[in-house]
Amino acid sequence: MSSFKKKEIEKRLIKHFSPTELLIKDQSHLHQNHPESKTKSGHFEIKITSEIFLNTNKIDRHRMIYKVLDDLLQSDIHAIKIKALSPNEN
């Protein structure tokens, strides 16, 4: 199931942000014993670089990503760690 979630996250982020770099790591295996893992097993780490993030702050970038993934966050994803950058950032 996590593989499906990872592919869905990737598809949505590519569609909405046209990233020049996108790395998604499924970290779910690190949280298997957490109570939430029985219903929401998805723990992901995302690094994304996009021109869309130019002139936006970190909070707004996270909000943009949360909006795109909202329904997954409500049902399948327990946690995400996000590093969202514009092309001129490392």
N, CA, C and O atoms as a CHARMM CRD file, in Angstrom:
* protein
*
  360
    1    1 MET  N      0.81200  -1.20200   0.00000 PROA 1      0.00000
    2    1 MET  CA     0.00000   0.00000   0.00000 PROA 1      0.00000
    3    1 MET  C      0.85700   1.26900   0.00000 PROA 1      0.00000
    4    1 MET  O      0.51200   2.24900  -0.66000 PROA 1      0.00000
    5    2 SER  N      1.97200   1.25400   0.73800 PROA 2      0.00000
    6    2 SER  CA     2.81700   2.44000   0.79100 PROA 2      0.00000
    7    2 SER  C      3.40100   2.79100  -0.56700 PROA 2      0.00000
    8    2 SER  O      3.59600   3.96600  -0.87600 PROA 2      0.00000
    9    3 SER  N      3.68400   1.77500  -1.38200 PROA 3      0.00000
   10    3 SER  CA     4.20300   2.02600  -2.72500 PROA 3      0.00000
   11    3 SER  C      3.18200   2.80000  -3.55200 PROA 3      0.00000
   12    3 SER  O      3.53600   3.71600  -4.29500 PROA 3      0.00000
   13    4 PHE  N      1.92300   2.42700  -3.41800 PROA 4      0.00000
   14    4 PHE  CA     0.84500   3.15400  -4.09600 PROA 4      0.00000
   15    4 PHE  C      0.79300   4.60000  -3.61100 PROA 4      0.00000
   16    4 PHE  O      0.67300   5.52400  -4.41500 PROA 4      0.00000
   17    5 LYS  N      0.88500   4.79400  -2.29600 PROA 5      0.00000
   18    5 LYS  CA     0.83900   6.14000  -1.73100 PROA 5      0.00000
   19    5 LYS  C      2.00300   6.97700  -2.25300 PROA 5      0.00000
   20    5 LYS  O      1.82900   8.14200  -2.61100 PROA 5      0.00000
   21    6 LYS  N      3.16400   6.38800  -2.29200 PROA 6      0.00000
   22    6 LYS  CA     4.34900   7.11100  -2.76900 PROA 6      0.00000
   23    6 LYS  C      4.16100   7.54100  -4.22100 PROA 6      0.00000
   24    6 LYS  O      4.48600   8.67200  -4.58300 PROA 6      0.00000
   25    7 LYS  N      3.64200   6.65300  -5.04300 PROA 7      0.00000
   26    7 LYS  CA     3.39600   6.98200  -6.45600 PROA 7      0.00000
   27    7 LYS  C      2.32500   8.07000  -6.59100 PROA 7      0.00000
   28    7 LYS  O      2.43500   8.94100  -7.45400 PROA 7      0.00000
   29    8 GLU  N      1.31200   8.02400  -5.76000 PROA 8      0.00000
   30    8 GLU  CA     0.25700   9.03300  -5.80100 PROA 8      0.00000
   31    8 GLU  C      0.79700  10.39700  -5.35400 PROA 8      0.00000
   32    8 GLU  O      0.47300  11.42100  -5.95700 PROA 8      0.00000
   33    9 ILE  N      1.60200  10.40900  -4.32100 PROA 9      0.00000
   34    9 ILE  CA     2.23200  11.65600  -3.86900 PROA 9      0.00000
   35    9 ILE  C      3.08000  12.22700  -4.99800 PROA 9      0.00000
   36    9 ILE  O      2.99000  13.41500  -5.30900 PROA 9      0.00000
   37   10 GLU  N      3.89600  11.39000  -5.60400 PROA 10     0.00000
   38   10 GLU  CA     4.77200  11.82100  -6.69600 PROA 10     0.00000
   39   10 GLU  C      3.96100  12.40700  -7.85300 PROA 10     0.00000
   40   10 GLU  O      4.28800  13.47400  -8.37200 PROA 10     0.00000
   41   11 LYS  N      2.91800  11.71200  -8.24400 PROA 11     0.00000
   42   11 LYS  CA     2.06500  12.16200  -9.35700 PROA 11     0.00000
   43   11 LYS  C      1.47800  13.54800  -9.08000 PROA 11     0.00000
   44   11 LYS  O      1.49900  14.42500  -9.94300 PROA 11     0.00000
   45   12 ARG  N      0.96200  13.73000  -7.88400 PROA 12     0.00000
   46   12 ARG  CA     0.33700  15.01400  -7.53400 PROA 12     0.00000
   47   12 ARG  C      1.36000  16.15000  -7.46900 PROA 12     0.00000
   48   12 ARG  O      1.10400  17.25100  -7.95600 PROA 12     0.00000
   49   13 LEU  N      2.51200  15.87800  -6.87000 PROA 13     0.00000
   50   13 LEU  CA     3.52400  16.92800  -6.74700 PROA 13     0.00000
   51   13 LEU  C      4.07100  17.33100  -8.11200 PROA 13     0.00000
   52   13 LEU  O      4.31900  18.51100  -8.35700 PROA 13     0.00000
   53   14 ILE  N      4.25800  16.37000  -8.99200 PROA 14     0.00000
   54   14 ILE  CA     4.72000  16.68200 -10.35500 PROA 14     0.00000
   55   14 ILE  C      3.66500  17.51700 -11.08200 PROA 14     0.00000
   56   14 ILE  O      3.99100  18.50700 -11.73600 PROA 14     0.00000
   57   15 LYS  N      2.42000  17.11600 -10.96400 PROA 15     0.00000
   58   15 LYS  CA     1.33500  17.83000 -11.65600 PROA 15     0.00000
   59   15 LYS  C      1.21100  19.28000 -11.19000 PROA 15     0.00000
   60   15 LYS  O      1.03800  20.17900 -12.01400 PROA 15     0.00000
   61   16 HSD  N      1.29800  19.51600  -9.89400 PROA 16     0.00000
   62   16 HSD  CA     1.03300  20.84600  -9.34800 PROA 16     0.00000
   63   16 HSD  C      2.25700  21.75000  -9.25300 PROA 16     0.00000
   64   16 HSD  O      2.11600  22.97300  -9.25600 PROA 16     0.00000
   65   17 PHE  N      3.45600  21.17200  -9.16800 PROA 17     0.00000
   66   17 PHE  CA     4.63600  21.98800  -8.92800 PROA 17     0.00000
   67   17 PHE  C      5.71000  21.90000 -10.01600 PROA 17     0.00000
   68   17 PHE  O      6.67100  22.66900  -9.97700 PROA 17     0.00000
   69   18 SER  N      5.58100  21.00700 -10.96600 PROA 18     0.00000
   70   18 SER  CA     6.58700  20.82700 -12.02400 PROA 18     0.00000
   71   18 SER  C      8.00500  20.91700 -11.45400 PROA 18     0.00000
   72   18 SER  O      8.78500  21.77200 -11.87400 PROA 18     0.00000
   73   19 PRO  N      8.33700  20.05900 -10.51900 PROA 19     0.00000
   74   19 PRO  CA     9.62100  20.19500  -9.82600 PROA 19     0.00000
   75   19 PRO  C     10.83200  19.90400 -10.72100 PROA 19     0.00000
   76   19 PRO  O     10.77200  19.09300 -11.64600 PROA 19     0.00000
   77   20 THR  N     11.92600  20.59300 -10.40900 PROA 20     0.00000
   78   20 THR  CA    13.19600  20.29000 -11.06300 PROA 20     0.00000
   79   20 THR  C     13.91500  19.19000 -10.29000 PROA 20     0.00000
   80   20 THR  O     14.80700  18.52600 -10.81700 PROA 20     0.00000
   81   21 GLU  N     13.51700  19.00900  -9.04300 PROA 21     0.00000
   82   21 GLU  CA    14.02600  17.90300  -8.22100 PROA 21     0.00000
   83   21 GLU  C     12.88900  17.42400  -7.34100 PROA 21     0.00000
   84   21 GLU  O     12.15000  18.22700  -6.77100 PROA 21     0.00000
   85   22 LEU  N     12.75400  16.10900  -7.23200 PROA 22     0.00000
   86   22 LEU  CA    11.74400  15.51700  -6.35900 PROA 22     0.00000
   87   22 LEU  C     12.26900  14.20400  -5.81600 PROA 22     0.00000
   88   22 LEU  O     12.59900  13.28600  -6.56700 PROA 22     0.00000
   89   23 LEU  N     12.33800  14.13400  -4.50900 PROA 23     0.00000
   90   23 LEU  CA    12.76800  12.91400  -3.83700 PROA 23     0.00000
   91   23 LEU  C     11.73900  12.60100  -2.76300 PROA 23     0.00000
   92   23 LEU  O     11.45900  13.42800  -1.89500 PROA 23     0.00000
   93   24 ILE  N     11.18000  11.40500  -2.82900 PROA 24     0.00000
   94   24 ILE  CA    10.19100  10.97500  -1.84300 PROA 24     0.00000
   95   24 ILE  C     10.69600   9.68000  -1.22300 PROA 24     0.00000
   96   24 ILE  O     10.93200   8.69300  -1.92000 PROA 24     0.00000
   97   25 LYS  N     10.85500   9.69800   0.08200 PROA 25     0.00000
   98   25 LYS  CA    11.29100   8.49800   0.80500 PROA 25     0.00000
   99   25 LYS  C     10.14300   7.99700   1.66200 PROA 25     0.00000
  100   25 LYS  O      9.54400   8.75200   2.42900 PROA 25     0.00000
  101   26 ASP  N      9.84800   6.72100   1.52100 PROA 26     0.00000
  102   26 ASP  CA     8.83800   6.08500   2.36600 PROA 26     0.00000
  103   26 ASP  C      9.53200   5.65800   3.65700 PROA 26     0.00000
  104   26 ASP  O     10.38400   4.77000   3.64400 PROA 26     0.00000
  105   27 GLN  N      9.17300   6.28000   4.75200 PROA 27     0.00000
  106   27 GLN  CA     9.77100   6.00300   6.05300 PROA 27     0.00000
  107   27 GLN  C      8.84000   5.16300   6.93800 PROA 27     0.00000
  108   27 GLN  O      9.07100   5.04000   8.14100 PROA 27     0.00000
  109   28 SER  N      7.81400   4.59800   6.35600 PROA 28     0.00000
  110   28 SER  CA     6.78900   3.88000   7.12200 PROA 28     0.00000
  111   28 SER  C      7.35800   2.73600   7.93900 PROA 28     0.00000
  112   28 SER  O      6.89200   2.47300   9.04800 PROA 28     0.00000
  113   29 HSD  N      8.34800   2.06400   7.41000 PROA 29     0.00000
  114   29 HSD  CA     8.93400   0.91600   8.11400 PROA 29     0.00000
  115   29 HSD  C      9.56100   1.31800   9.45000 PROA 29     0.00000
  116   29 HSD  O      9.72100   0.47400  10.33100 PROA 29     0.00000
  117   30 LEU  N      9.91400   2.58100   9.60900 PROA 30     0.00000
  118   30 LEU  CA    10.51200   3.05800  10.85900 PROA 30     0.00000
  119   30 LEU  C      9.46900   3.28600  11.94900 PROA 30     0.00000
  120   30 LEU  O      9.81700   3.53100  13.10400 PROA 30     0.00000
  121   31 HSD  N      8.19300   3.20700  11.58300 PROA 31     0.00000
  122   31 HSD  CA     7.11400   3.53100  12.51400 PROA 31     0.00000
  123   31 HSD  C      6.11300   2.38500  12.66300 PROA 31     0.00000
  124   31 HSD  O      4.97100   2.61700  13.06000 PROA 31     0.00000
  125   32 GLN  N      6.51500   1.17300  12.35700 PROA 32     0.00000
  126   32 GLN  CA     5.58800   0.03200  12.34900 PROA 32     0.00000
  127   32 GLN  C      4.94900  -0.24900  13.69800 PROA 32     0.00000
  128   32 GLN  O      3.83800  -0.77700  13.74700 PROA 32     0.00000
  129   33 ASN  N      5.60900   0.08300  14.77600 PROA 33     0.00000
  130   33 ASN  CA     5.05900  -0.22700  16.09800 PROA 33     0.00000
  131   33 ASN  C      4.23800   0.91300  16.69300 PROA 33     0.00000
  132   33 ASN  O      3.72300   0.78900  17.80500 PROA 33     0.00000
  133   34 HSD  N      4.11400   2.00500  15.97400 PROA 34     0.00000
  134   34 HSD  CA     3.28400   3.10800  16.46300 PROA 34     0.00000
  135   34 HSD  C      1.80800   2.73200  16.32800 PROA 34     0.00000
  136   34 HSD  O      1.42400   2.07800  15.35800 PROA 34     0.00000
  137   35 PRO  N      0.98900   3.13400  17.28200 PROA 35     0.00000
  138   35 PRO  CA    -0.44700   2.79300  17.22000 PROA 35     0.00000
  139   35 PRO  C     -1.11400   3.23100  15.90900 PROA 35     0.00000
  140   35 PRO  O     -1.98200   2.53100  15.38800 PROA 35     0.00000
  141   36 GLU  N     -0.70200   4.39600  15.37800 PROA 36     0.00000
  142   36 GLU  CA    -1.30600   4.91100  14.15100 PROA 36     0.00000
  143   36 GLU  C     -0.99700   4.05000  12.94000 PROA 36     0.00000
  144   36 GLU  O     -1.70300   4.11600  11.93400 PROA 36     0.00000
  145   37 SER  N      0.05700   3.24100  13.02800 PROA 37     0.00000
  146   37 SER  CA     0.45200   2.44800  11.86100 PROA 37     0.00000
  147   37 SER  C     -0.58800   1.40000  11.48600 PROA 37     0.00000
  148   37 SER  O     -0.55900   0.86800  10.37700 PROA 37     0.00000
  149   38 LYS  N     -1.49700   1.10200  12.39400 PROA 38     0.00000
  150   38 LYS  CA    -2.54900   0.12400  12.08900 PROA 38     0.00000
  151   38 LYS  C     -3.59300   0.69700  11.13100 PROA 38     0.00000
  152   38 LYS  O     -4.23200  -0.05000  10.39000 PROA 38     0.00000
  153   39 THR  N     -3.76900   2.03000  11.14300 PROA 39     0.00000
  154   39 THR  CA    -4.75800   2.63600  10.26700 PROA 39     0.00000
  155   39 THR  C     -4.14500   3.56500   9.23100 PROA 39     0.00000
  156   39 THR  O     -4.61400   3.62100   8.09400 PROA 39     0.00000
  157   40 LYS  N     -3.10600   4.29100   9.61100 PROA 40     0.00000
  158   40 LYS  CA    -2.43100   5.22800   8.70200 PROA 40     0.00000
  159   40 LYS  C     -0.94400   4.90700   8.71800 PROA 40     0.00000
  160   40 LYS  O     -0.20900   5.43000   9.55600 PROA 40     0.00000
  161   41 SER  N     -0.50200   4.07400   7.82400 PROA 41     0.00000
  162   41 SER  CA     0.88700   3.62500   7.87900 PROA 41     0.00000
  163   41 SER  C      1.86200   4.55300   7.17800 PROA 41     0.00000
  164   41 SER  O      3.07300   4.35000   7.26800 PROA 41     0.00000
  165   42 GLY  N      1.36900   5.55500   6.49000 PROA 42     0.00000
  166   42 GLY  CA     2.25800   6.37700   5.67600 PROA 42     0.00000
  167   42 GLY  C      3.04300   7.41900   6.44200 PROA 42     0.00000
  168   42 GLY  O      2.47400   8.33800   7.03100 PROA 42     0.00000
  169   43 HSD  N      4.37000   7.26500   6.42600 PROA 43     0.00000
  170   43 HSD  CA     5.30700   8.26800   6.92900 PROA 43     0.00000
  171   43 HSD  C      6.25800   8.55100   5.77400 PROA 43     0.00000
  172   43 HSD  O      6.96400   7.65300   5.31600 PROA 43     0.00000
  173   44 PHE  N      6.28100   9.79200   5.30200 PROA 44     0.00000
  174   44 PHE  CA     7.08900  10.11300   4.13000 PROA 44     0.00000
  175   44 PHE  C      7.97400  11.32300   4.37100 PROA 44     0.00000
  176   44 PHE  O      7.65100  12.21800   5.15200 PROA 44     0.00000
  177   45 GLU  N      9.10600  11.31900   3.66900 PROA 45     0.00000
  178   45 GLU  CA    10.01200  12.46000   3.65800 PROA 45     0.00000
  179   45 GLU  C     10.07000  12.95600   2.21700 PROA 45     0.00000
  180   45 GLU  O     10.34000  12.18400   1.29600 PROA 45     0.00000
  181   46 ILE  N      9.81500  14.24700   2.02800 PROA 46     0.00000
  182   46 ILE  CA     9.75700  14.83000   0.68700 PROA 46     0.00000
  183   46 ILE  C     10.77200  15.95300   0.56800 PROA 46     0.00000
  184   46 ILE  O     10.83600  16.84400   1.41500 PROA 46     0.00000
  185   47 LYS  N     11.56700  15.89700  -0.49600 PROA 47     0.00000
  186   47 LYS  CA    12.41900  17.02600  -0.87000 PROA 47     0.00000
  187   47 LYS  C     11.99700  17.41800  -2.27300 PROA 47     0.00000
  188   47 LYS  O     12.03000  16.60700  -3.19900 PROA 47     0.00000
  189   48 ILE  N     11.59800  18.67700  -2.41500 PROA 48     0.00000
  190   48 ILE  CA    11.07900  19.14500  -3.69400 PROA 48     0.00000
  191   48 ILE  C     11.65700  20.52700  -3.99300 PROA 48     0.00000
  192   48 ILE  O     11.71200  21.39500  -3.12200 PROA 48     0.00000
  193   49 THR  N     12.08400  20.71300  -5.23900 PROA 49     0.00000
  194   49 THR  CA    12.57600  22.00400  -5.70700 PROA 49     0.00000
  195   49 THR  C     11.70900  22.42000  -6.88200 PROA 49     0.00000
  196   49 THR  O     11.51400  21.66200  -7.83300 PROA 49     0.00000
  197   50 SER  N     11.18600  23.65300  -6.79700 PROA 50     0.00000
  198   50 SER  CA    10.28900  24.13700  -7.84100 PROA 50     0.00000
  199   50 SER  C     10.36900  25.65000  -7.96900 PROA 50     0.00000
  200   50 SER  O     10.56000  26.36400  -6.98400 PROA 50     0.00000
  201   51 GLU  N     10.22200  26.12100  -9.18500 PROA 51     0.00000
  202   51 GLU  CA    10.15600  27.56700  -9.45400 PROA 51     0.00000
  203   51 GLU  C      8.94900  28.20000  -8.76300 PROA 51     0.00000
  204   51 GLU  O      8.97000  29.38600  -8.43700 PROA 51     0.00000
  205   52 ILE  N      7.91400  27.42100  -8.54300 PROA 52     0.00000
  206   52 ILE  CA     6.69700  27.91900  -7.90800 PROA 52     0.00000
  207   52 ILE  C      6.99300  28.44800  -6.49900 PROA 52     0.00000
  208   52 ILE  O      6.26300  29.29800  -5.98900 PROA 52     0.00000
  209   53 PHE  N      8.05500  27.95000  -5.87900 PROA 53     0.00000
  210   53 PHE  CA     8.38800  28.35700  -4.52400 PROA 53     0.00000
  211   53 PHE  C      9.20900  29.64900  -4.45800 PROA 53     0.00000
  212   53 PHE  O      9.51800  30.12600  -3.36600 PROA 53     0.00000
  213   54 LEU  N      9.56200  30.21300  -5.60700 PROA 54     0.00000
  214   54 LEU  CA    10.26200  31.49700  -5.59900 PROA 54     0.00000
  215   54 LEU  C      9.40900  32.53900  -4.89400 PROA 54     0.00000
  216   54 LEU  O      8.20000  32.60900  -5.11700 PROA 54     0.00000
  217   55 ASN  N     10.02000  33.33400  -4.06100 PROA 55     0.00000
  218   55 ASN  CA     9.34400  34.42700  -3.33900 PROA 55     0.00000
  219   55 ASN  C      8.22500  33.95000  -2.41100 PROA 55     0.00000
  220   55 ASN  O      7.28200  34.69500  -2.14500 PROA 55     0.00000
  221   56 THR  N      8.32400  32.72200  -1.92300 PROA 56     0.00000
  222   56 THR  CA     7.37600  32.24100  -0.91900 PROA 56     0.00000
  223   56 THR  C      8.17300  31.77000   0.29400 PROA 56     0.00000
  224   56 THR  O      9.31300  31.32400   0.16700 PROA 56     0.00000
  225   57 ASN  N      7.56400  31.87400   1.45800 PROA 57     0.00000
  226   57 ASN  CA     8.26800  31.42700   2.66200 PROA 57     0.00000
  227   57 ASN  C      7.99200  29.95000   2.93300 PROA 57     0.00000
  228   57 ASN  O      7.15200  29.32400   2.28600 PROA 57     0.00000
  229   58 LYS  N      8.71500  29.41900   3.89600 PROA 58     0.00000
  230   58 LYS  CA     8.63400  27.99500   4.22200 PROA 58     0.00000
  231   58 LYS  C      7.20900  27.56700   4.59400 PROA 58     0.00000
  232   58 LYS  O      6.73800  26.51900   4.15400 PROA 58     0.00000
  233   59 ILE  N      6.53600  28.36900   5.39200 PROA 59     0.00000
  234   59 ILE  CA     5.17700  28.01700   5.82700 PROA 59     0.00000
  235   59 ILE  C      4.22700  27.95400   4.63500 PROA 59     0.00000
  236   59 ILE  O      3.42600  27.02500   4.52700 PROA 59     0.00000
  237   60 ASP  N      4.31100  28.92800   3.74800 PROA 60     0.00000
  238   60 ASP  CA     3.43200  28.91800   2.57000 PROA 60     0.00000
  239   60 ASP  C      3.73100  27.72700   1.66400 PROA 60     0.00000
  240   60 ASP  O      2.81400  27.13100   1.09900 PROA 60     0.00000
  241   61 ARG  N      4.98000  27.38700   1.52800 PROA 61     0.00000
  242   61 ARG  CA     5.35500  26.22300   0.70900 PROA 61     0.00000
  243   61 ARG  C      4.74100  24.95500   1.28400 PROA 61     0.00000
  244   61 ARG  O      4.19500  24.13300   0.54800 PROA 61     0.00000
  245   62 HSD  N      4.83000  24.79900   2.59600 PROA 62     0.00000
  246   62 HSD  CA     4.25000  23.61900   3.24100 PROA 62     0.00000
  247   62 HSD  C      2.72700  23.61300   3.05900 PROA 62     0.00000
  248   62 HSD  O      2.13400  22.57000   2.78400 PROA 62     0.00000
  249   63 ARG  N      2.10900  24.76900   3.21200 PROA 63     0.00000
  250   63 ARG  CA     0.65400  24.84500   3.02000 PROA 63     0.00000
  251   63 ARG  C      0.25000  24.44000   1.60900 PROA 63     0.00000
  252   63 ARG  O     -0.75300  23.75200   1.41500 PROA 63     0.00000
  253   64 MET  N      1.03600  24.86900   0.62900 PROA 64     0.00000
  254   64 MET  CA     0.74800  24.51500  -0.76300 PROA 64     0.00000
  255   64 MET  C      0.79500  22.99500  -0.94500 PROA 64     0.00000
  256   64 MET  O     -0.06300  22.41400  -1.61000 PROA 64     0.00000
  257   65 ILE  N      1.79100  22.37100  -0.35700 PROA 65     0.00000
  258   65 ILE  CA     1.93400  20.91200  -0.47100 PROA 65     0.00000
  259   65 ILE  C      0.82600  20.20500   0.29300 PROA 65     0.00000
  260   65 ILE  O      0.24200  19.24700  -0.21300 PROA 65     0.00000
  261   66 TYR  N      0.52800  20.66200   1.50400 PROA 66     0.00000
  262   66 TYR  CA    -0.56400  20.06400   2.27700 PROA 66     0.00000
  263   66 TYR  C     -1.88800  20.13700   1.51400 PROA 66     0.00000
  264   66 TYR  O     -2.67700  19.19200   1.54300 PROA 66     0.00000
  265   67 LYS  N     -2.12600  21.24600   0.84000 PROA 67     0.00000
  266   67 LYS  CA    -3.37300  21.40500   0.08300 PROA 67     0.00000
  267   67 LYS  C     -3.46800  20.34900  -1.03000 PROA 67     0.00000
  268   67 LYS  O     -4.53200  19.77300  -1.25500 PROA 67     0.00000
  269   68 VAL  N     -2.36500  20.10700  -1.71100 PROA 68     0.00000
  270   68 VAL  CA    -2.34700  19.12700  -2.80300 PROA 68     0.00000
  271   68 VAL  C     -2.53500  17.69700  -2.26700 PROA 68     0.00000
  272   68 VAL  O     -3.11100  16.84400  -2.94300 PROA 68     0.00000
  273   69 LEU  N     -2.04900  17.45400  -1.06100 PROA 69     0.00000
  274   69 LEU  CA    -2.10900  16.10500  -0.49000 PROA 69     0.00000
  275   69 LEU  C     -3.21200  15.94400   0.55600 PROA 69     0.00000
  276   69 LEU  O     -3.26400  14.92400   1.24400 PROA 69     0.00000
  277   70 ASP  N     -4.08200  16.92300   0.68100 PROA 70     0.00000
  278   70 ASP  CA    -5.05400  16.98100   1.77100 PROA 70     0.00000
  279   70 ASP  C     -5.83100  15.68700   1.99100 PROA 70     0.00000
  280   70 ASP  O     -5.87500  15.18900   3.11600 PROA 70     0.00000
  281   71 ASP  N     -6.43000  15.14200   0.97100 PROA 71     0.00000
  282   71 ASP  CA    -7.24800  13.93800   1.18100 PROA 71     0.00000
  283   71 ASP  C     -6.40200  12.74900   1.62500 PROA 71     0.00000
  284   71 ASP  O     -6.87200  11.91500   2.39900 PROA 71     0.00000
  285   72 LEU  N     -5.16600  12.66100   1.14900 PROA 72     0.00000
  286   72 LEU  CA    -4.27800  11.58400   1.59700 PROA 72     0.00000
  287   72 LEU  C     -3.87200  11.77700   3.05600 PROA 72     0.00000
  288   72 LEU  O     -3.73900  10.80700   3.80100 PROA 72     0.00000
  289   73 LEU  N     -3.67800  13.01800   3.45700 PROA 73     0.00000
  290   73 LEU  CA    -3.34300  13.31100   4.84600 PROA 73     0.00000
  291   73 LEU  C     -4.51100  12.97200   5.77600 PROA 73     0.00000
  292   73 LEU  O     -4.30500  12.62700   6.94000 PROA 73     0.00000
  293   74 GLN  N     -5.71800  13.07100   5.26400 PROA 74     0.00000
  294   74 GLN  CA    -6.89900  12.74700   6.06600 PROA 74     0.00000
  295   74 GLN  C     -7.10200  11.24100   6.21300 PROA 74     0.00000
  296   74 GLN  O     -7.68300  10.78000   7.19600 PROA 74     0.00000
  297   75 SER  N     -6.62000  10.47600   5.23100 PROA 75     0.00000
  298   75 SER  CA    -6.95000   9.05300   5.23500 PROA 75     0.00000
  299   75 SER  C     -5.75900   8.10900   5.31100 PROA 75     0.00000
  300   75 SER  O     -5.81900   7.11200   6.03100 PROA 75     0.00000
  301   76 ASP  N     -4.68300   8.39100   4.59400 PROA 76     0.00000
  302   76 ASP  CA    -3.61200   7.40600   4.44700 PROA 76     0.00000
  303   76 ASP  C     -2.25200   7.80200   5.00600 PROA 76     0.00000
  304   76 ASP  O     -1.46400   6.93400   5.38200 PROA 76     0.00000
  305   77 ILE  N     -1.97100   9.07200   5.06500 PROA 77     0.00000
  306   77 ILE  CA    -0.64200   9.52000   5.48100 PROA 77     0.00000
  307   77 ILE  C     -0.69500  10.01600   6.91200 PROA 77     0.00000
  308   77 ILE  O     -1.47400  10.90900   7.24500 PROA 77     0.00000
  309   78 HSD  N      0.13300   9.43200   7.74600 PROA 78     0.00000
  310   78 HSD  CA     0.18600   9.85300   9.14000 PROA 78     0.00000
  311   78 HSD  C      1.11400  11.05600   9.32200 PROA 78     0.00000
  312   78 HSD  O      0.81400  11.95600  10.10600 PROA 78     0.00000
  313   79 ALA  N      2.24200  11.07700   8.60100 PROA 79     0.00000
  314   79 ALA  CA     3.20100  12.15900   8.78400 PROA 79     0.00000
  315   79 ALA  C      4.03200  12.36600   7.52200 PROA 79     0.00000
  316   79 ALA  O      4.33900  11.42300   6.79200 PROA 79     0.00000
  317   80 ILE  N      4.38500  13.63000   7.28800 PROA 80     0.00000
  318   80 ILE  CA     5.33100  13.94100   6.21600 PROA 80     0.00000
  319   80 ILE  C      6.33400  14.96800   6.72800 PROA 80     0.00000
  320   80 ILE  O      6.00100  15.88200   7.48300 PROA 80     0.00000
  321   81 LYS  N      7.55200  14.78200   6.29500 PROA 81     0.00000
  322   81 LYS  CA     8.62400  15.74200   6.55700 PROA 81     0.00000
  323   81 LYS  C      8.91900  16.38700   5.21300 PROA 81     0.00000
  324   81 LYS  O      9.18000  15.68700   4.23400 PROA 81     0.00000
  325   82 ILE  N      8.88100  17.71400   5.15400 PROA 82     0.00000
  326   82 ILE  CA     9.00000  18.41000   3.88100 PROA 82     0.00000
  327   82 ILE  C     10.19600  19.34800   3.87600 PROA 82     0.00000
  328   82 ILE  O     10.42500  20.10000   4.82300 PROA 82     0.00000
  329   83 LYS  N     10.95000  19.28500   2.79000 PROA 83     0.00000
  330   83 LYS  CA    11.97600  20.28200   2.48700 PROA 83     0.00000
  331   83 LYS  C     11.62300  20.79600   1.11100 PROA 83     0.00000
  332   83 LYS  O     11.85600  20.12800   0.10300 PROA 83     0.00000
  333   84 ALA  N     11.05400  21.99700   1.07800 PROA 84     0.00000
  334   84 ALA  CA    10.61200  22.60100  -0.18600 PROA 84     0.00000
  335   84 ALA  C     11.50000  23.80000  -0.49600 PROA 84     0.00000
  336   84 ALA  O     11.62800  24.71700   0.31500 PROA 84     0.00000
  337   85 LEU  N     12.10600  23.78400  -1.66800 PROA 85     0.00000
  338   85 LEU  CA    13.08400  24.79600  -2.04500 PROA 85     0.00000
  339   85 LEU  C     12.76500  25.42400  -3.38200 PROA 85     0.00000
  340   85 LEU  O     12.11200  24.81000  -4.22600 PROA 85     0.00000
  341   86 SER  N     13.22600  26.65000  -3.57600 PROA 86     0.00000
  342   86 SER  CA    13.21300  27.25100  -4.90600 PROA 86     0.00000
  343   86 SER  C     14.55500  26.89600  -5.55600 PROA 86     0.00000
  344   86 SER  O     15.48400  26.50100  -4.85200 PROA 86     0.00000
  345   87 PRO  N     14.67600  27.02700  -6.87000 PROA 87     0.00000
  346   87 PRO  CA    15.90000  26.59200  -7.56000 PROA 87     0.00000
  347   87 PRO  C     17.18700  27.25900  -7.07100 PROA 87     0.00000
  348   87 PRO  O     18.26200  26.67600  -7.21600 PROA 87     0.00000
  349   88 ASN  N     17.11200  28.44600  -6.50300 PROA 88     0.00000
  350   88 ASN  CA    18.32100  29.13100  -6.05200 PROA 88     0.00000
  351   88 ASN  C     18.70700  28.79800  -4.62200 PROA 88     0.00000
  352   88 ASN  O     19.61800  29.41600  -4.07200 PROA 88     0.00000
  353   89 GLU  N     18.02600  27.82300  -4.00300 PROA 89     0.00000
  354   89 GLU  CA    18.32500  27.38800  -2.63700 PROA 89     0.00000
  355   89 GLU  C     18.91500  25.98400  -2.64600 PROA 89     0.00000
  356   89 GLU  O     18.75700  25.23300  -3.60900 PROA 89     0.00000
  357   90 ASN  N     19.58900  25.65100  -1.57200 PROA 90     0.00000
  358   90 ASN  CA    20.16300  24.29300  -1.44400 PROA 90     0.00000
  359   90 ASN  C     19.31900  23.45700  -0.52300 PROA 90     0.00000
  360   90 ASN  O     19.63300  22.29000  -0.28700 PROA 90     0.00000
